[in-house]
Amino acid sequence: MQGFIDNLIRGWGYDPASWPWTQFVYVAFMGLFSFIVINFAAISGGIFSWAERRIAARMQSRVGPNRVGPAGFLQWIADAVKLLFKEDLIPAEADNVLFRAAPYFMMVGFACVFVALPFSHRLIIADMNIGIFYILAVTALIVVGIIMSGWSSNSKWSLFGAIRSAAQIISYEIPAGMALMIPVLLAGTMSTQGIIRAQGPWPWQWFIFDDPAATAAFFIFFISALAEGNRTPFDLPEAESELVSGYNTEYSGMRFSYFFLVEWGNLWVMSALAVTMFMGGWQVPFLPAERLDALTGWAAFFAEVASVLIFALKTLFFVFVVMWLRWTLPRIRVDQMMNMCWKYLVPASFVSVLFVAGWMLVVRSAPAVGIAMRFLLAGAATVAVVLFVQRVAHNLRDTGDKFDFTSNW
Amino acid sequence: MSKPLEVPTMDMENKEVLRRIEIGGDMLLNMGPQHPSTHGVINFLVQTDGEVMKRAIPEVGYLHRSLEKIGERCTYNGYMPYTDRVDYIAAMFANQGWAMAVERLLGMQVPRRAEFCRVIACELNRISSHLISVGTMAMDIGAVTPFPYALREREFINDLLEELCGARLTYNYLRIGGVAFDLPSGYEDKVSAFLDHFEKILDEFNRLITYNEIFIKRLAHLAPIPAQMAIDYCLVGPNLRASGVNFDVRKALPYSVYPDFQFDVPLGKGEVGTVGDAWDRFWCRVEEMRQSCRILRQALAQLPQDTAIMGKVPRKIKIPEGTEAYSRIESARGDMQYYVVAGPGENAHRVKIRTGSFTAMGIIDALSRGLMIADLVALIASLDVVAPEIDR
């Protein structure tokens, strides 16, 4: 975005390097961009809350919210208004300051991620050369908020949720971080845009199909992201049937909704990160990144729109997958959760990193092997998808169910 | 000179937990009475060290409504609606237990068609009760989707029972000497259409949750109850049969027209874990629904065509004072027993109801030691306790 502002200043007839007001323009635009990004985060979180409720309802043969606006789409606004007007209760025994501050820590940790997340070829707030490192660092702030809320609530159930969550998020950051190192290795950069540029638009050019270890790394990352986002099957910190509501039990009103805003907004973050690192990000078919750079005028605009759409569609697909998992799977137990992390995911992620490092040497000496492996893995994935569709069709036939996407909207 | 009465001593630890005193460095957690997964108003005093429980003591009595005492104040017929409230998830069985007990006091026979109506209503009710049980158990493990699936099927049964007796939850369908209403016209076809649909849904349910890998990992080997222990703690119904003990009142002490039907008694086999673990208890209930479908099909096929649905019952039921009667039926939660002593007037002198949930609460303390909090939730769900049936 710095380049965009510099160009703007040049357009006004000043040289950004020597013009004394450059810094002020930077600050003004920073405020504007952070406003836009926080709104994007909040609104996407709100819309996901509606989407999740509708999708869950479909999966459970219910109807879901369908009264406010078309197909109930405005339900999230109605909910937000209701939560704004509710009394902000603070338990008498709670630690007042920490209790009030905790949701903001969560919001800050969550909103900061969007600084380094790309939206398209040009749309990114700051394309930092340590983008991935930055994202991993700021997401850790969320756990501070969770522990603060659990501890300050002065309730045993909240404390249980907070301690579970601390153990879970800190543990799963290790495999997540190691798995993210694989695209970094493959691309040779930590910048999110640089990693997307190192991939291509077609599936066999994505990092997920680079080699078996990269595929494994994608799944390790995805599982860890589920755990860090407190999503089923790792929703132990807010396990309704065990801990009432976990760390946010004592919250009410808007403070309560912040927790859920973060949870739903996190869907976008984890999905966008997966798409960026493993799925080729915003790469447009038939338009390599270099040609995108060179485009000007309307052609550049349409190419930009295309790249936004491609990125958003891939991300929304993963958002759907996460919701789908949530309404399908049971929850695992605390010891199983820790076992899975330390006994399986952590060693597997280390092995994957070593394998990819070795594989890169192999590909450097024999590039044909690398290309063959990419096609092989992409082909295997296609076969898996076909088998899955067949299985679903078989199950549907077996039960005599019918698809019904039209009624009850 | 008589010996002084020996006061049973309670170990100190037990006493302190019950007085809500935290022992040593352990945390004392009140799980309930308003906890979402205690299946009603029950309190569990959980002595825990972090996630691992030292023990969990169930504290019952929050839902006591003196139903047995009410039974002594009401006329025999007037008590029937109250029995619905003994176990509101499977009210038909409580109706039947009471009806059978009073019929034995009167020494009367029930018309055969009425017995078939009773069996059809009871087996439909057993399916709906087990659906609630398996659905909530899946939800307690964290899988929310099986619960609406189970409730959707239960709605069909509720519709059928509503057509039969006008009520969806507290049926009050049985009468002393028979049933209140005959089957509506076309009822047989509706029930068999439902059964055709439901047996497929059971397979789908198995695919959805029963054999889910995480579900098995959570429940296999969890809180296994050996056969002897199950007998020692007086467990009944699916909880007992999951431990491999073949005792079903419908088979062991046949009543009504159950001897006319062919059905199996599903026993826990430890298919994925130990015999008598939580998964076996879940599986037993799923299989019992299948067997109930079998019984229903046979009952519909053999339904007698005569029209009498009420036996000859005196308008005012007066039974010689001191006459005793005892009835045992296989309710959805197991062996349900009514013990009635006739009083001088038109009401009983003593009514005692023995229910499965109450004894199931007793084993929780013994099983809970060393489990995790998440397991306690699964354990309570697997025993399928229903709060009103515990306290009555």
Interface residues (C-beta under 8 A of the other chain):
Chain A: A56 M59 Q60 S61 R62 K156 F160 I163 R164 T232 P233 D235 L236 A239 E240 S241 E242 L243 V244 W327 T328 L329 P330 R331 I332 R333 V334 D335 Q336 N395 D398 T399 G400
Chain B: M27 L29 H35 P36 S37 G50 E51 A138 M139 D140 I141 G142 A143 V144 T145 F147 P148 Y149 R152 K200 I201 D203 E204 R207 I209 N212 I214 F215 K217 R218 M372 I373 A374 D375 V377
